[in-house]
Amino acid sequence: MADKADVTTYTVKQALAAKVADHIEIAVETQDGTTLKLKATADQLDALVGDLETILDADDAEGEAA
């Protein structure tokens, strides 16, 4: 991943996904009006989904413990 000095953080307003040929495109509109289009393979998105599930499962476990 890029050096943190090269990273801009955006807050997502809306995101949409579509399969295009051999990849998946995710269109993101940010709170400040910036529009981004991300292209990813199914394997890349599977890895991302796995990361997100781990984060959400940890959040659920913390909520249940409280």
C-alpha positions in Angstrom: 0.0 0.0 0.0 1.1 3.6 -0.5 3.1 5.5 2.1 0.7 7.1 4.6 1.8 10.6 3.4 0.3 9.7 0.0 -3.1 8.6 1.3 -6.2 10.8 1.3 -9.1 9.7 3.6 -12.6 10.1 2.3 -16.0 9.4 4.0 -18.2 7.3 1.8 -21.6 8.8 0.9 -22.7 6.0 -1.5 -21.1 3.0 -3.1 -22.3 0.8 -6.0 -20.8 -2.3 -7.6 -21.1 -3.9 -11.0 -19.5 -6.8 -12.8 -17.8 -5.6 -16.0 -16.2 -8.3 -18.2 -13.5 -10.1 -16.1 -13.5 -7.6 -13.2 -15.7 -5.8 -10.7 -16.1 -2.1 -10.6 -17.0 -0.2 -7.4 -18.2 3.4 -7.9 -17.9 5.5 -4.7 -19.2 9.0 -4.1 -17.7 10.7 -1.1 -19.2 13.2 1.3 -17.2 16.0 -0.3 -18.5 15.1 -3.8 -15.4 13.3 -5.0 -16.2 10.3 -7.2 -13.9 7.3 -7.4 -14.0 4.1 -9.5 -12.2 1.1 -8.3 -11.5 -2.0 -10.4 -10.8 -5.3 -8.7 -10.7 -9.0 -9.4 -13.0 -11.4 -7.6 -10.0 -12.7 -5.6 -9.1 -9.2 -4.4 -12.7 -8.6 -3.3 -12.9 -12.0 -1.6 -9.9 -11.0 0.5 -11.4 -7.7 1.3 -14.7 -9.3 2.3 -12.8 -11.7 4.6 -11.1 -8.7 6.3 -14.4 -6.9 6.7 -16.1 -10.0 8.1 -13.3 -10.4 10.7 -13.7 -6.7 11.7 -17.5 -6.9 12.0 -17.4 -10.2 13.9 -14.9 -8.7 16.4 -17.2 -5.6 16.8 -20.2 -8.0 17.4 -18.2 -9.9 20.0 -17.2 -6.7 21.8 -20.8 -5.5 21.8 -22.1 -8.8 23.2 -19.4 -8.8 26.0 -20.4 -5.3 27.1 
